[in-house]
Amino acid sequence: MPEDLSDPGGILSETVRLRELLSPLSAGQREIVILHTYTGLSLKEIAGLQRLPASTVRSRYAKALKLLRETEGLLCP
């Protein structure tokens, strides 16, 4: 059976699912979660990139994880 080349490796479906999972978050929370979880940047590095206090980034990240746990029942790092 020929391989479906329209979505190699299921990347599109994974992207759609990730977008759905992160939809309850604000744009700022989403950005922090993606930068920290998927690019490996530290919260301190993200604070520098966003020109925000590190405490603000930590707080937004913690609130985002709490919201994800509550809305999706996820076990987040």
Secondary structure, DSSP 8 states (H G I E B T S, - for coil): ----TTSGGGHHHHHHHHHHHHTTS-HHHHHHHHHHHHS---HHHHHHHHT--HHHHHHHHHHHHHHHHHHH-----
